[in-house]
Amino acid sequence: MKSLRLTLFLFVAVLLAASSAVGQVHILHSNVGDAKIMSEEGGSVIIVVWDIKNLDLVTDYSLERSVNGNSSGFQNLNKSNCNQTGNQFRCEDRDLYKGSTDQTAATERVSYRLQVTHPDGIPHLYFTAEESYTTNAVRRTWGSIKSMFQ
């Protein structure tokens, strides 16, 4: 009986560890049907997904990222990491390898916001989202090496 309980406990623990974490999203505009943010691949990849109710209101969009709650430090994400299927948009952020710590692994916070330009030229904030991600020394070192050659 003990081994059955232990096996069941380990199975549930593995399921919880393997599942992707889901962060917080605050929808700020009525043209957003749904929005989700989640981390995958052990917390090293952040995925932001959203649905738009009326695509005619979207002339352009910009998904922006800020690391560790720096509200003034938002930067545009590369749209080549985003795709659109009908009214649904999906962006993957795989560039979170650098961190501010020398630890082997660290969990940090990342914030996103979606700015959408309407046909009248006025930008609107559609949502904000926050998620945790994991960085490690190997990712930070590789990122530093890559940046030297760019």
Protein Blocks (a to p, Z undefined) as FASTA:
>chain_A
ZZmmmmmmmmmmmmmmmpccddddddfbfkbmbdcdddeehhpaccdddddfblmlpmbd
cddddeehiaklcccddfklpccehjbccdddfklmbccbfbfbdcdddddddddddfko
pacdfbdcdddddddfklmmmmmmmmmmZZ
